[in-house]
Amino acid sequence: MANLPLPKHGKYFDLNVPSDEAVSTVSKRLTMLVYLGYEIVALTKFLPTTTSSKGKKKLIIPDPPSKVQLEETAEKILKDKGAELLQYTRITIELAELDDVRKVREVLNAGVYDLVAVLPRTEKLFHSCCTEYNIDIICIDGSEPLPYIPRHNAIKSAITRGLFFEVCYAPMIRNNTVRRHTISNVQKFAEFSKGKNHIMSGAAQIPMEVRGPYDVANINTLFCVAKNIVTHTVSKNCRAAVVHGFSRKTAKCAIYVQKKDIVTEDREIVKGKENNMKKLFDNNQNSPPLKKKKVE
């Protein structure tokens, strides 16, 4: 991420674009994302929990995906808008047992990924992710009913630490059962988080599963999230997650400075106050001196 600038405000994000398939397939999905208005994406590698024949975990950290060359259609769209597609790297680590925690440590020590996400499978690992691990995103799985009960203290701690809870919408499109489980699981989180620090990602496998930013934002109404913050799940919160990854990776703070012009009306108001004060001062100067009262 050191070579990439921080994204500007008001852009739309998809922080989960699987990159395990062929480059041509990923390029087609990126073209669809650009066509729908996205300008920042994260190419994702998934690291599942695996067990060898001897029962020991094999620690194999995949290399981060390289930048994908866009098709001519996407390049033309970006050129007409005067923009570019920022491609960050991300790894999602599945946590099923305590032995999987060392994968998180190894990835954090390597520092080659811009975003680090985890998919906890047990309540103990979920609590540890919310309170201890220096990660960026906690994934909410919808493939099955939530195997643990999210606690209010754990969710509050994660929000305080600047972590984000991710929901993927493409699996909901592919399967009705996944859709039902996802809605039920996310509602349990939204009951305590009130929609704060939620992000929506795609995880689309084909271009036809990609949806526009506003369509994705409106999915949050199924999770009982307030309508005034649903667009934050594809813009503001996603940008905050990228900035959090930058701070974690560089051990620095990220400050975004923007110039702001002074409103003309405020100048007139200030000028009017100065004129009133000047008139009051002049009147006091021209007024006759006060008479002294005789004291008997």
Phi and psi in degrees as GROMACS dihedral restraints (atoms count N, CA, C in turn):
[ dihedral_restraints ]
;  ai    aj    ak    al  type     phi  dphi    fc
    3     4     5     6     1   -62.0    20    10
    4     5     6     7     1   -26.8    20    10
    6     7     8     9     1   -87.1    20    10
    7     8     9    10     1    -8.2    20    10
    9    10    11    12     1  -108.9    20    10
   10    11    12    13     1   141.5    20    10
   12    13    14    15     1   -76.2    20    10
   13    14    15    16     1   158.6    20    10
   15    16    17    18     1   -69.9    20    10
   16    17    18    19     1   140.0    20    10
   18    19    20    21     1   -68.0    20    10
   19    20    21    22     1   149.3    20    10
   21    22    23    24     1   -78.5    20    10
   22    23    24    25     1   165.6    20    10
   24    25    26    27     1   -71.8    20    10
   25    26    27    28     1   153.9    20    10
   27    28    29    30     1    83.5    20    10
   28    29    30    31     1     6.6    20    10
   30    31    32    33     1   -93.7    20    10
   31    32    33    34     1   161.8    20    10
   33    34    35    36     1  -107.7    20    10
   34    35    36    37     1   141.3    20    10
   36    37    38    39     1  -121.7    20    10
   37    38    39    40     1   150.6    20    10
   39    40    41    42     1  -135.6    20    10
   40    41    42    43     1   100.3    20    10
   42    43    44    45     1   -91.5    20    10
   43    44    45    46     1    19.2    20    10
   45    46    47    48     1  -147.4    20    10
   46    47    48    49     1    85.9    20    10
   48    49    50    51     1  -114.4    20    10
   49    50    51    52     1   101.6    20    10
   51    52    53    54     1   -56.0    20    10
   52    53    54    55     1   133.2    20    10
   54    55    56    57     1  -118.7    20    10
   55    56    57    58     1    20.2    20    10
   57    58    59    60     1   -80.3    20    10
   58    59    60    61     1   -17.3    20    10
   60    61    62    63     1   -83.0    20    10
   61    62    63    64     1  -174.6    20    10
   63    64    65    66     1   -64.6    20    10
   64    65    66    67     1   154.8    20    10
   66    67    68    69     1   -63.1    20    10
   67    68    69    70     1   -36.5    20    10
   69    70    71    72     1   -63.6    20    10
   70    71    72    73     1   -37.4    20    10
   72    73    74    75     1   -66.9    20    10
   73    74    75    76     1   -42.4    20    10
   75    76    77    78     1   -64.7    20    10
   76    77    78    79     1   -38.4    20    10
   78    79    80    81     1   -63.0    20    10
   79    80    81    82     1   -37.7    20    10
   81    82    83    84     1   -66.5    20    10
   82    83    84    85     1   -38.5    20    10
   84    85    86    87     1   -67.8    20    10
   85    86    87    88     1   -39.0    20    10
   87    88    89    90     1   -64.0    20    10
   88    89    90    91     1   -36.6    20    10
   90    91    92    93     1   -62.6    20    10
   91    92    93    94     1   -41.7    20    10
   93    94    95    96     1   -65.6    20    10
   94    95    96    97     1   -39.2    20    10
   96    97    98    99     1   -63.0    20    10
   97    98    99   100     1   -42.9    20    10
   99   100   101   102     1   -64.2    20    10
  100   101   102   103     1   -41.0    20    10
  102   103   104   105     1   -62.0    20    10
  103   104   105   106     1   -33.5    20    10
  105   106   107   108     1   -87.1    20    10
  106   107   108   109     1    -5.0    20    10
  108   109   110   111     1   111.3    20    10
  109   110   111   112     1     5.2    20    10
  111   112   113   114     1   -79.9    20    10
  112   113   114   115     1   144.8    20    10
  114   115   116   117     1  -128.0    20    10
  115   116   117   118     1    -9.5    20    10
  117   118   119   120     1  -132.9    20    10
  118   119   120   121     1   128.2    20    10
  120   121   122   123     1  -133.5    20    10
  121   122   123   124     1   164.1    20    10
  123   124   125   126     1  -128.5    20    10
  124   125   126   127     1   118.9    20    10
  126   127   128   129     1   -80.5    20    10
  127   128   129   130     1   122.1    20    10
  129   130   131   132     1  -108.2    20    10
  130   131   132   133     1   137.5    20    10
  132   133   134   135     1  -111.4    20    10
  133   134   135   136     1   135.1    20    10
  135   136   137   138     1  -105.2    20    10
  136   137   138   139     1   128.6    20    10
  138   139   140   141     1  -114.2    20    10
  139   140   141   142     1    97.3    20    10
  141   142   143   144     1   -79.0    20    10
  142   143   144   145     1   167.0    20    10
  144   145   146   147     1   -82.0    20    10
  145   146   147   148     1   123.6    20    10
  147   148   149   150     1  -128.0    20    10
  148   149   150   151     1   148.9    20    10
  150   151   152   153     1  -127.9    20    10
  151   152   153   154     1   131.5    20    10
  153   154   155   156     1   -78.2    20    10
  154   155   156   157     1   178.0    20    10
  156   157   158   159     1   -65.7    20    10
  157   158   159   160     1   -27.2    20    10
  159   160   161   162     1   -86.5    20    10
  160   161   162   163     1    -1.1    20    10
  162   163   164   165     1    88.4    20    10
  163   164   165   166     1     6.2    20    10
  165   166   167   168     1  -101.6    20    10
  166   167   168   169     1   149.3    20    10
  168   169   170   171     1   -78.8    20    10
  169   170   171   172     1   136.4    20    10
  171   172   173   174     1   -93.2    20    10
  172   173   174   175     1   124.6    20    10
  174   175   176   177     1   -96.3    20    10
  175   176   177   178     1    98.5    20    10
  177   178   179   180     1  -125.6    20    10
  178   179   180   181     1   108.4    20    10
  180   181   182   183     1   -96.6    20    10
  181   182   183   184     1   117.9    20    10
  183   184   185   186     1   -69.7    20    10
  184   185   186   187     1   153.1    20    10
  186   187   188   189     1   -71.5    20    10
  187   188   189   190     1   147.8    20    10
  189   190   191   192     1   -65.0    20    10
  190   191   192   193     1   145.6    20    10
  192   193   194   195     1   -67.1    20    10
  193   194   195   196     1   145.6    20    10
  195   196   197   198     1   -83.5    20    10
  196   197   198   199     1   165.8    20    10
  198   199   200   201     1   -65.6    20    10
  199   200   201   202     1   134.3    20    10
  201   202   203   204     1   -91.6    20    10
  202   203   204   205     1   133.8    20    10
  204   205   206   207     1   -76.3    20    10
  205   206   207   208     1   126.6    20    10
  207   208   209   210     1   -79.6    20    10
  208   209   210   211     1   157.6    20    10
  210   211   212   213     1   -74.8    20    10
  211   212   213   214     1   166.0    20    10
  213   214   215   216     1   -63.1    20    10
  214   215   216   217     1   -34.3    20    10
  216   217   218   219     1   -61.9    20    10
  217   218   219   220     1   -46.2    20    10
  219   220   221   222     1   -66.6    20    10
  220   221   222   223     1   -39.9    20    10
  222   223   224   225     1   -61.6    20    10
  223   224   225   226     1   -39.3    20    10
  225   226   227   228     1   -67.8    20    10
  226   227   228   229     1   -40.6    20    10
  228   229   230   231     1   -62.8    20    10
  229   230   231   232     1   -45.2    20    10
  231   232   233   234     1   -65.9    20    10
  232   233   234   235     1   -37.0    20    10
  234   235   236   237     1   -66.0    20    10
  235   236   237   238     1   -40.3    20    10
  237   238   239   240     1   -65.8    20    10
  238   239   240   241     1   -32.9    20    10
  240   241   242   243     1   -84.5    20    10
  241   242   243   244     1   -11.5    20    10
  243   244   245   246     1    68.7    20    10
  244   245   246   247     1    34.0    20    10
  246   247   248   249     1  -126.9    20    10
  247   248   249   250     1   179.8    20    10
  249   250   251   252     1  -142.7    20    10
  250   251   252   253     1   157.8    20    10
  252   253   254   255     1   -96.0    20    10
  253   254   255   256     1   113.8    20    10
  255   256   257   258     1   -84.3    20    10
  256   257   258   259     1   127.5    20    10
  258   259   260   261     1  -115.9    20    10
  259   260   261   262     1   106.6    20    10
  261   262   263   264     1   -94.2    20    10
  262   263   264   265     1   165.3    20    10
  264   265   266   267     1  -110.1    20    10
  265   266   267   268     1   144.5    20    10
  267   268   269   270     1  -146.4    20    10
  268   269   270   271     1   148.9    20    10
  270   271   272   273     1  -128.5    20    10
  271   272   273   274     1   136.6    20    10
  273   274   275   276     1  -112.9    20    10
  274   275   276   277     1   120.7    20    10
  276   277   278   279     1  -107.8    20    10
  277   278   279   280     1   124.6    20    10
  279   280   281   282     1   -82.9    20    10
  280   281   282   283     1   128.6    20    10
  282   283   284   285     1  -114.8    20    10
  283   284   285   286     1   102.3    20    10
  285   286   287   288     1  -107.5    20    10
  286   287   288   289     1   -28.4    20    10
  288   289   290   291     1  -136.4    20    10
  289   290   291   292     1   168.9    20    10
  291   292   293   294     1   -65.6    20    10
  292   293   294   295     1   -26.2    20    10
  294   295   296   297     1   -66.1    20    10
  295   296   297   298     1   -21.4    20    10
  297   298   299   300     1   -74.0    20    10
  298   299   300   301     1   -13.2    20    10
  300   301   302   303     1   -65.3    20    10
  301   302   303   304     1   -31.2    20    10
  303   304   305   306     1   -66.1    20    10
  304   305   306   307     1   -23.6    20    10
  306   307   308   309     1   -64.5    20    10
  307   308   309   310     1   -39.4    20    10
  309   310   311   312     1   -63.8    20    10
  310   311   312   313     1   -42.4    20    10
  312   313   314   315     1   -63.5    20    10
  313   314   315   316     1   -43.7    20    10
  315   316   317   318     1   -63.7    20    10
  316   317   318   319     1   -41.2    20    10
  318   319   320   321     1   -65.7    20    10
  319   320   321   322     1   -41.8    20    10
  321   322   323   324     1   -66.6    20    10
  322   323   324   325     1   -38.5    20    10
  324   325   326   327     1   -68.8    20    10
  325   326   327   328     1   -35.0    20    10
  327   328   329   330     1   -67.0    20    10
  328   329   330   331     1   -41.2    20    10
  330   331   332   333     1    64.9    20    10
  331   332   333   334     1    32.3    20    10
  333   334   335   336     1   -98.0    20    10
  334   335   336   337     1   -12.9    20    10
  336   337   338   339     1  -104.5    20    10
  337   338   339   340     1   142.8    20    10
  339   340   341   342     1   -75.0    20    10
  340   341   342   343     1   -35.6    20    10
  342   343   344   345     1  -128.5    20    10
  343   344   345   346     1   138.7    20    10
  345   346   347   348     1  -121.3    20    10
  346   347   348   349     1   119.0    20    10
  348   349   350   351     1  -119.1    20    10
  349   350   351   352     1   153.4    20    10
  351   352   353   354     1  -130.5    20    10
  352   353   354   355     1   152.6    20    10
  354   355   356   357     1  -124.3    20    10
  355   356   357   358     1    87.2    20    10
  357   358   359   360     1   -73.6    20    10
  358   359   360   361     1   143.2    20    10
  360   361   362   363     1  -110.3    20    10
  361   362   363   364     1   -12.5    20    10
  363   364   365   366     1  -126.6    20    10
  364   365   366   367     1   161.4    20    10
  366   367   368   369     1   -67.3    20    10
  367   368   369   370     1   -36.9    20    10
  369   370   371   372     1   -65.6    20    10
  370   371   372   373     1   -43.3    20    10
  372   373   374   375     1   -68.9    20    10
  373   374   375   376     1   -36.1    20    10
  375   376   377   378     1   -63.1    20    10
  376   377   378   379     1   -43.6    20    10
  378   379   380   381     1   -64.2    20    10
  379   380   381   382     1   -39.2    20    10
  381   382   383   384     1   -66.1    20    10
  382   383   384   385     1   -38.5    20    10
  384   385   386   387     1   -63.8    20    10
  385   386   387   388     1   -37.6    20    10
  387   388   389   390     1   -73.6    20    10
  388   389   390   391     1   -29.9    20    10
  390   391   392   393     1  -111.9    20    10
  391   392   393   394     1   -21.1    20    10
  393   394   395   396     1  -122.4    20    10
  394   395   396   397     1   -52.3    20    10
  396   397   398   399     1   -70.0    20    10
  397   398   399   400     1   140.0    20    10
  399   400   401   402     1   -89.4    20    10
  400   401   402   403     1    71.9    20    10
  402   403   404   405     1  -114.6    20    10
  403   404   405   406     1  -173.2    20    10
  405   406   407   408     1  -117.6    20    10
  406   407   408   409     1   -39.4    20    10
  408   409   410   411     1  -134.2    20    10
  409   410   411   412     1   139.2    20    10
  411   412   413   414     1  -114.0    20    10
  412   413   414   415     1   120.8    20    10
  414   415   416   417     1   -85.5    20    10
  415   416   417   418     1   140.8    20    10
  417   418   419   420     1  -104.5    20    10
  418   419   420   421     1   113.2    20    10
  420   421   422   423     1   -83.7    20    10
  421   422   423   424     1   138.4    20    10
  423   424   425   426     1  -116.7    20    10
  424   425   426   427     1     8.5    20    10
  426   427   428   429     1   -74.4    20    10
  427   428   429   430     1   -16.8    20    10
  429   430   431   432     1  -152.5    20    10
  430   431   432   433     1   163.5    20    10
  432   433   434   435     1   -59.1    20    10
  433   434   435   436     1   145.8    20    10
  435   436   437   438     1   -58.9    20    10
  436   437   438   439     1   121.3    20    10
  438   439   440   441     1   -77.0    20    10
  439   440   441   442     1     0.6    20    10
  441   442   443   444     1  -144.3    20    10
  442   443   444   445     1   166.6    20    10
  444   445   446   447     1  -101.9    20    10
  445   446   447   448     1   117.0    20    10
  447   448   449   450     1   -68.0    20    10
  448   449   450   451     1   126.8    20    10
  450   451   452   453     1   -91.5    20    10
  451   452   453   454     1   148.7    20    10
  453   454   455   456     1   -62.7    20    10
  454   455   456   457     1   -42.0    20    10
  456   457   458   459     1   -64.3    20    10
  457   458   459   460     1   -39.3    20    10
  459   460   461   462     1   -66.6    20    10
  460   461   462   463     1   -44.3    20    10
  462   463   464   465     1   -65.5    20    10
  463   464   465   466     1   -41.4    20    10
  465   466   467   468     1   -63.3    20    10
  466   467   468   469     1   -39.9    20    10
  468   469   470   471     1   -64.7    20    10
  469   470   471   472     1   -40.3    20    10
  471   472   473   474     1   -64.0    20    10
  472   473   474   475     1   -41.4    20    10
  474   475   476   477     1   -65.6    20    10
  475   476   477   478     1   -40.0    20    10
  477   478   479   480     1   -64.2    20    10
  478   479   480   481     1   -36.0    20    10
  480   481   482   483     1   -81.1    20    10
  481   482   483   484     1    -3.1    20    10
  483   484   485   486     1    84.3    20    10
  484   485   486   487     1    22.4    20    10
  486   487   488   489     1   -87.8    20    10
  487   488   489   490     1   161.0    20    10
  489   490   491   492     1  -129.4    20    10
  490   491   492   493     1   146.4    20    10
  492   493   494   495     1  -103.2    20    10
  493   494   495   496     1   126.0    20    10
  495   496   497   498     1  -106.9    20    10
  496   497   498   499     1   138.3    20    10
  498   499   500   501     1  -123.5    20    10
  499   500   501   502     1   132.7    20    10
  501   502   503   504     1  -104.3    20    10
  502   503   504   505     1   132.0    20    10
  504   505   506   507     1   -93.7    20    10
  505   506   507   508     1   -24.9    20    10
  507   508   509   510     1   -61.1    20    10
  508   509   510   511     1   -42.5    20    10
  510   511   512   513     1   -60.0    20    10
  511   512   513   514     1   -28.7    20    10
  513   514   515   516     1   -67.4    20    10
  514   515   516   517     1   -30.8    20    10
  516   517   518   519     1   -74.6    20    10
  517   518   519   520     1   -34.8    20    10
  519   520   521   522     1   -75.8    20    10
  520   521   522   523     1   -30.3    20    10
  522   523   524   525     1  -143.0    20    10
  523   524   525   526     1   132.9    20    10
  525   526   527   528     1   -69.4    20    10
  526   527   528   529     1   -36.8    20    10
  528   529   530   531     1   -65.3    20    10
  529   530   531   532     1   -42.3    20    10
  531   532   533   534     1   -62.8    20    10
  532   533   534   535     1   -37.8    20    10
  534   535   536   537     1   -62.0    20    10
  535   536   537   538     1   -43.6    20    10
  537   538   539   540     1   -65.5    20    10
  538   539   540   541     1   -43.3    20    10
  540   541   542   543     1   -67.0    20    10
  541   542   543   544     1   -39.1    20    10
  543   544   545   546     1   -63.4    20    10
  544   545   546   547     1   -45.5    20    10
  546   547   548   549     1   -61.7    20    10
  547   548   549   550     1   -43.6    20    10
  549   550   551   552     1   -65.4    20    10
  550   551   552   553     1   -43.2    20    10
  552   553   554   555     1   -67.9    20    10
  553   554   555   556     1   -43.6    20    10
  555   556   557   558     1   -69.5    20    10
  556   557   558   559     1   -33.2    20    10
  558   559   560   561     1   -62.3    20    10
  559   560   561   562     1   -32.4    20    10
  561   562   563   564     1   -65.8    20    10
  562   563   564   565     1   -37.3    20    10
  564   565   566   567     1   -71.9    20    10
  565   566   567   568     1   -44.3    20    10
  567   568   569   570     1   -65.1    20    10
  568   569   570   571     1   -22.1    20    10
  570   571   572   573     1   -62.1    20    10
  571   572   573   574     1   -34.1    20    10
  573   574   575   576     1  -100.3    20    10
  574   575   576   577     1   -35.0    20    10
  576   577   578   579     1   -85.2    20    10
  577   578   579   580     1   -18.7    20    10
  579   580   581   582     1    58.3    20    10
  580   581   582   583     1    29.0    20    10
  582   583   584   585     1    83.9    20    10
  583   584   585   586     1    -1.1    20    10
  585   586   587   588     1   -73.0    20    10
  586   587   588   589     1   142.8    20    10
  588   589   590   591     1    58.0    20    10
  589   590   591   592     1    34.2    20    10
  591   592   593   594     1  -100.0    20    10
  592   593   594   595     1   141.1    20    10
  594   595   596   597     1  -131.1    20    10
  595   596   597   598     1   147.4    20    10
  597   598   599   600     1  -111.0    20    10
  598   599   600   601     1   128.7    20    10
  600   601   602   603     1  -126.4    20    10
  601   602   603   604     1   168.7    20    10
  603   604   605   606     1   -89.7    20    10
  604   605   606   607     1   -60.6    20    10
  606   607   608   609     1    57.3    20    10
  607   608   609   610     1    35.6    20    10
  609   610   611   612     1   -76.3    20    10
  610   611   612   613     1   141.0    20    10
  612   613   614   615     1   -95.8    20    10
  613   614   615   616     1   -25.0    20    10
  615   616   617   618     1  -132.6    20    10
  616   617   618   619     1   158.0    20    10
  618   619   620   621     1   -61.1    20    10
  619   620   621   622     1   -29.7    20    10
  621   622   623   624     1   -69.8    20    10
  622   623   624   625     1   -13.2    20    10
  624   625   626   627     1   -87.2    20    10
  625   626   627   628     1    -7.6    20    10
  627   628   629   630     1   -78.3    20    10
  628   629   630   631     1   139.6    20    10
  630   631   632   633     1  -124.1    20    10
  631   632   633   634     1   158.9    20    10
  633   634   635   636     1   -70.2    20    10
  634   635   636   637     1   161.6    20    10
  636   637   638   639     1   -59.5    20    10
  637   638   639   640     1   -42.1    20    10
  639   640   641   642     1   -71.9    20    10
  640   641   642   643     1   -34.7    20    10
  642   643   644   645     1   -64.6    20    10
  643   644   645   646     1   -40.3    20    10
  645   646   647   648     1   -66.5    20    10
  646   647   648   649     1   -40.6    20    10
  648   649   650   651     1   -63.7    20    10
  649   650   651   652     1   -37.6    20    10
  651   652   653   654     1   -70.3    20    10
  652   653   654   655     1   -16.7    20    10
  654   655   656   657     1   -62.0    20    10
  655   656   657   658     1   -26.5    20    10
  657   658   659   660     1   -64.2    20    10
  658   659   660   661     1   -18.9    20    10
  660   661   662   663     1   -65.4    20    10
  661   662   663   664     1   -23.9    20    10
  663   664   665   666     1   -69.6    20    10
  664   665   666   667     1   -21.7    20    10
  666   667   668   669     1   -97.8    20    10
  667   668   669   670     1    11.2    20    10
  669   670   671   672     1    63.7    20    10
  670   671   672   673     1    37.7    20    10
  672   673   674   675     1   -93.9    20    10
  673   674   675   676     1   140.4    20    10
  675   676   677   678     1   -59.5    20    10
  676   677   678   679     1   142.3    20    10
  678   679   680   681     1   -67.6    20    10
  679   680   681   682     1   -25.5    20    10
  681   682   683   684     1   -76.8    20    10
  682   683   684   685     1    -6.9    20    10
  684   685   686   687     1  -124.2    20    10
  685   686   687   688     1     8.0    20    10
  687   688   689   690     1   -67.5    20    10
  688   689   690   691     1   -33.8    20    10
  690   691   692   693     1   -70.4    20    10
  691   692   693   694     1   -18.6    20    10
  693   694   695   696     1   -65.3    20    10
  694   695   696   697     1   -23.4    20    10
  696   697   698   699     1   -72.0    20    10
  697   698   699   700     1   -14.8    20    10
  699   700   701   702     1  -118.6    20    10
  700   701   702   703     1     3.4    20    10
  702   703   704   705     1  -137.8    20    10
  703   704   705   706     1   -77.6    20    10
  705   706   707   708     1   -62.6    20    10
  706   707   708   709     1   -49.9    20    10
  708   709   710   711     1   -66.4    20    10
  709   710   711   712     1   -36.4    20    10
  711   712   713   714     1   -65.2    20    10
  712   713   714   715     1   -41.6    20    10
  714   715   716   717     1   -63.9    20    10
  715   716   717   718     1   -39.2    20    10
  717   718   719   720     1   -63.5    20    10
  718   719   720   721     1   -34.6    20    10
  720   721   722   723     1   -66.4    20    10
  721   722   723   724     1   -39.4    20    10
  723   724   725   726     1   -65.6    20    10
  724   725   726   727     1   -41.5    20    10
  726   727   728   729     1   -65.3    20    10
  727   728   729   730     1   -37.0    20    10
  729   730   731   732     1   -63.7    20    10
  730   731   732   733     1   -40.1    20    10
  732   733   734   735     1   -65.0    20    10
  733   734   735   736     1   -36.7    20    10
  735   736   737   738     1   -63.5    20    10
  736   737   738   739     1   -44.4    20    10
  738   739   740   741     1   -64.7    20    10
  739   740   741   742     1   -39.3    20    10
  741   742   743   744     1   -67.5    20    10
  742   743   744   745     1   -41.0    20    10
  744   745   746   747     1   -75.0    20    10
  745   746   747   748     1   -36.1    20    10
  747   748   749   750     1  -100.6    20    10
  748   749   750   751     1    -7.6    20    10
  750   751   752   753     1    56.7    20    10
  751   752   753   754     1    35.7    20    10
  753   754   755   756     1  -130.6    20    10
  754   755   756   757     1   170.2    20    10
  756   757   758   759     1   -97.5    20    10
  757   758   759   760     1   146.2    20    10
  759   760   761   762     1  -108.3    20    10
  760   761   762   763     1   122.5    20    10
  762   763   764   765     1  -120.4    20    10
  763   764   765   766     1   127.3    20    10
  765   766   767   768     1  -106.9    20    10
  766   767   768   769     1   119.3    20    10
  768   769   770   771     1  -107.6    20    10
  769   770   771   772     1   133.7    20    10
  771   772   773   774     1  -137.2    20    10
  772   773   774   775     1   132.5    20    10
  774   775   776   777     1   -72.4    20    10
  775   776   777   778     1   147.1    20    10
  777   778   779   780     1  -136.7    20    10
  778   779   780   781     1   122.9    20    10
  780   781   782   783     1   -75.8    20    10
  781   782   783   784     1   147.7    20    10
  783   784   785   786     1   -79.4    20    10
  784   785   786   787     1   132.7    20    10
  786   787   788   789     1   -70.8    20    10
  787   788   789   790     1   139.6    20    10
  789   790   791   792     1   -63.6    20    10
  790   791   792   793     1   -36.6    20    10
  792   793   794   795     1   -62.1    20    10
  793   794   795   796     1   -37.7    20    10
  795   796   797   798     1   -64.6    20    10
  796   797   798   799     1   -38.2    20    10
  798   799   800   801     1   -62.7    20    10
  799   800   801   802     1   -42.4    20    10
  801   802   803   804     1   -65.7    20    10
  802   803   804   805     1   -37.8    20    10
  804   805   806   807     1   -64.2    20    10
  805   806   807   808     1   -45.5    20    10
  807   808   809   810     1   -63.0    20    10
  808   809   810   811     1   -40.9    20    10
  810   811   812   813     1   -64.4    20    10
  811   812   813   814     1   -39.9    20    10
  813   814   815   816     1   -64.1    20    10
  814   815   816   817     1   -36.9    20    10
  816   817   818   819     1   -66.0    20    10
  817   818   819   820     1   -40.8    20    10
  819   820   821   822     1   -63.2    20    10
  820   821   822   823     1   -40.4    20    10
  822   823   824   825     1   -65.1    20    10
  823   824   825   826     1   -39.8    20    10
  825   826   827   828     1   -64.7    20    10
  826   827   828   829     1   -40.8    20    10
  828   829   830   831     1   -65.4    20    10
  829   830   831   832     1   -37.4    20    10
  831   832   833   834     1   -66.3    20    10
  832   833   834   835     1   -43.1    20    10
  834   835   836   837     1   -62.2    20    10
  835   836   837   838     1   -41.9    20    10
  837   838   839   840     1   -63.6    20    10
  838   839   840   841     1   -39.6    20    10
  840   841   842   843     1   -66.2    20    10
  841   842   843   844     1   -41.4    20    10
  843   844   845   846     1   -64.4    20    10
  844   845   846   847     1   -39.8    20    10
  846   847   848   849     1   -64.0    20    10
  847   848   849   850     1   -37.3    20    10
  849   850   851   852     1   -67.8    20    10
  850   851   852   853     1   -32.7    20    10
  852   853   854   855     1   -70.9    20    10
  853   854   855   856     1   -37.4    20    10
  855   856   857   858     1   -83.7    20    10
  856   857   858   859     1   -11.2    20    10
  858   859   860   861     1   -72.4    20    10
  859   860   861   862     1   146.3    20    10
  861   862   863   864     1   -66.8    20    10
  862   863   864   865     1   153.5    20    10
  864   865   866   867     1   -66.0    20    10
  865   866   867   868     1   149.7    20    10
  867   868   869   870     1   -73.2    20    10
  868   869   870   871     1   138.9    20    10
  870   871   872   873     1   -79.7    20    10
  871   872   873   874     1   140.9    20    10
  873   874   875   876     1   -80.1    20    10
  874   875   876   877     1   138.2    20    10
  876   877   878   879     1   -89.5    20    10
  877   878   879   880     1   131.0    20    10
  879   880   881   882     1   -72.3    20    10
  880   881   882   883     1   138.3    20    10
  882   883   884   885     1  -111.1    20    10
  883   884   885   886     1   117.3    20    10
